[in-house]
Amino acid sequence: MKRLFLYTVFCTFFVNLSAQNQFTEKNISDQIQFIDNAFSLNKDFKGLRVSLKNEWQQYALSAITKNNIDRYSLISPTQCYPAVEVPNTYLCVSYKQEDQNQIFGRISLFSEGVAEISAGTIVDFDTPWLQFMYEEVGGHDISSPAILGFFNAASEDDIKLSQAESAFKNNVLVPIVKKQMQTQEGADFHIITVSLQNAYPAEQVLSHEALHAQYFEYRSIQDAVKKYWNNHLTPTQKEWIKNQLNMIYDVENEFVLLNEFFSYSLMRNANNNRLKDFAVTYGNQLREFIEHESGIATINF
């Protein structure tokens, strides 16, 4: 298992925690929470959908009734939990897609980059790609080296964080790092996200991101996907897959390419997504191959 030298980084998070500004009736910090209760992606997500929706509706209705506030200006709740199905994985669920991407958009771009933005870049808030993410990106998958790298780079280069990024760092990242240090000896961890008010069905996004978590966590799955890519796909198939992914992913990054190939091919309703033509014909074959080679049952819900 990979290990992180997190202790020094972790300690810095407790220094100079800035006070959060008020946003409408609730502080942004109050809306972004880590809840340290084991959470089943398969069994508990439906219940969370209901409770988070009710919480949001009550808050929005109260604000509108009392203050004549436009509900679209309010930030919705985001709750993060340790996932049961994949070790070292945490799920963050936001009610609104834009709020999810206000927290994770720049971190995600720092992690993977896109065609014209290199990984390791902290983009400005007015970057067109970031604006695109607010409207179109349904979920994220980010491993801890990139998350910690984002906040370290922002601190070193004196780059201002948004209120949502600061609240996530203070309320979610700090306790997760502490938990990993105490229970997992500082092992790398992974955060996957989904929003309920989404451009795509939330359960579909959840299955996609959960597969990413498996790809991050298990080297045996990474090796199996690479073996399939190298030995079972024709050059024409590989080029077609790259063409389907290259609009929003850096397909020259092999880790990103194979991770997305794996998740799009096996996700829920894969026959109605970006790699649907491949998934319809070869999805079951790919799943069987990976599970046989890795010895791990892939997410399938």
N, C-alpha and C positions, 0 to 999 in steps of 0.2 A: 504494500500500500504506500502510495506517495505520502510524504510528510511535508508540512510547511513549517518554516521557522517563523511562527506567527506571534510569538510572545511579545517581541519588541513592537511590532505593528499594532498589536492589540492594545498595549499600554498607551500608545499615542492617542487612541480614540477617546480616552478619558480626559484628555487635556483640551482646554479651550472649547468646550461644547457651547456653541452660541445659543442664545435664547431665540426661540422661534417667534416670528411675527404672527399676529392674529390674522386669520383668514375667514372673513364673514363671521359666523357665530362660533365656529370651532377652530382651535389651533390645528394647523396641519399635522403637528406632532401627535395630536390626539387621535388622528385618523389612520395612522400607520403603526401597526402593532405586531409584535412577536408573541405568539401564544404557544407555550411549550407543552402542548398536548399532542401525543402521537395521533397522526392523521392518515387515514387510509384514502389514497387517491381514488380507489374504486368504490369504496363503501360510504365514505363521509362527504364526498363532494356535493351530492344532491342536497343533503341537509344544510350545508354551508351556503349553497345557492339561495335557499329559502331565507335563512337567518340574515344573511348579508343584504339581501333585497329588502327585507322588512326594516332592518336598521337604517338603510339609506332612505327609504320612503318616509319613515317617521321623521328623520332629521330634515329632509327636504321640505316636507309638508309643514313642519313646525317653523322653519325659517321663512317660508313663503307667507304663512298665515300671520306670523308675528311682525315681520319686518318688510314684507313686500319685496323679498329678494328673489331674483331669477335663479331657479334651481340649477341652471347650467353653469352658474358661476361658483357653485359649491364643490368642494373636493369630497369625493366619496371615500368610504372606508377601504383600507387594504389590510388584510390579515395574513400573517405568515405562520406556517406550522411545519414541524418535522414530519416528513413523509415516511410511511411504514414500508412501502413496497421497494424502495431503493435506498440503500445505506447512504448516509452523509448527504441527504437531499432534503431541501426545504421548499415547500410550495407557498408562494405569495399570490393571493387572490384579491384583485381589486374589483369594485363594482363597475366603475367606468373605465373603458379602454384608454381614454386620454390620461386618466390619473395613473394607470399602470405605466404608461409610457413617459409621463413626467418623471417618474421615479427611475425607470430602468432604461430609457431610450439612449442616453449618452453613455451609460455603462456598457450597454450592448454593443454600440458602435465602437467603443474602445476595445471591447473583447474581440470582435470578429472583423470589424471594418466592413466596407462595401466596395463596389467597383472602384470608386475614385477617392475613397477615404481609407487610409492604411490603419490596420489594427494598431492600438497604442496611441491613437489620437483622441484628445478630448475636444470635441467640436463645440463651436459657439451655439448659443440657444437659437439663433436665427438661421442655422444651417438648414437648407431645404430638405435634406434627408431626415432630419429630426422632425420637421413639420409633417413629412410623409408618414413617419412612424406613429405620430399621434392619431392619425386617421386610419391606418391600414394594418399595423402590426398587432396580431392577436395574442402573442405570448413571447416569452423570452426564456433562454436557457444560458446561464452564465456560471462558470466555475470560479472558485474562490481566488485563484491567482490573478485572474482578470479583475475581479471585483476589488480586491485589496490593492491591485496595481492602479486602478482608476483613482481611488481615494488618496493613495500615496502620491501619485503624480499631481493631482490637484493641489495637495498640500505643498509639495516641493516647488511647484510653478506658480503658487499663489493664484490659482484659478478658483473663482467663486462658485460655490455649489448652489443649486436651487434649494428652496425650502423643502421640497419633497425629497431631494437627494440627502439633505442633512438629516431629515427626520428618519429616513430609512437607515442611514449610517448609525445614528444614535440609538434608535429604538429596536432595530432588527439585527443589523450586522454585529454590533457589539455583543449582544447576548448570544448570538450564534457562534461567534468566535470563542467566547468564553465557554460555551457548552462543548464545542469541539476540543478545546484544550483540556477540559475536565474529563470527557468521556471517550474521546477518540484519539488522544495523544497528538492533537494538532493536525489530523488528517485533512486533506483537501475536501471541500464540500461544494455543493452545487445548488444554485437557486433556479427554480423554474417558476414561471408566472403565467397567469391567465386572468382575463377579465370577464365579467358576466355580461356586461353590455358591450357586445363584441361584434366585429364585422364578420366573424365566423362562429359556428356553434361551439360553445365553451367546452363541452365534453370532447369534441374533436381536437381542439387546441390542447387540452389537457393530455390526451393520449400522445400527441406529437411531442410535447415537451417532456413527458415522462420517459419516452424512448430516448430522448437526448440525455436525460439524467443517467440512464443505463449505459449509454455510450461513454459518457464522462467517467463513470464509476468503474467499469469493468474493462480491463485491458484485453481480456479474452474476447469480448464482443468487438472491440476495435480491430483485433487481429482477424477475426472471422469475416467482418465486413470487407476488410482490405483484401483478404484472400478471395472472396467472392468477386470483388471488383476486378482483380487482376486476372483471375482464371476462368470466370464464367460470363463475362460480358465482352461483346465484340467492340472494336473501335467505334463502329457506328452507334451502338447503344450508349457508350460512354459519352460520345459527343452530343447525342440527343439529350441525355440527362444534364450535362453541363449547360446546354442551351436553355433548358427549362428553369435552371436555378440561377443563372448568372445575372438576372435583372436585379436581384436583391441580396445575392450572396457572393462572396469572393471565392469563386470556384478554383482559383489558382492556389488557394490554401487547402491542401489535401485533407487536413483534419476537418475543416468546415465542410468540404465537399462530401466526404464519406459520412459524416455525421448527419447531414441533411438527406443524403440518399437513403440512409438507414431509416430515418424517422418518417420521411414522406412515403416511403414504400410500405411501411408496416402500420402506420397510424390508423385510427378509426376513420372509416369512410375514405380510405386511401384511393379507392376507385373513383373519387370525385374531387381530386386535388391535383397539385402541380405535376406529380409523376404518375397520374392515373393510368396512362397507356402502358406503362411498365408494370404498375402494381396489379392491374387486372390479370395480366398474363403470368407474371413471375413472382408476385408478392408472397404466395404460400411457399413457393420453392425457396425463396430467400429466407423466410422465417425459419423453415425447417433446417436449412443449411446452417444458419447462425446458431440456432439452439443446439444442434448436433455438435458443431465445432467448439462452441463456448461452454456448453454444459449449463447454460442459464436460460430460463424461460423468459422470453421477451414480453414486455407489456402488451396486453391484448384485451382492452375493454373499451 
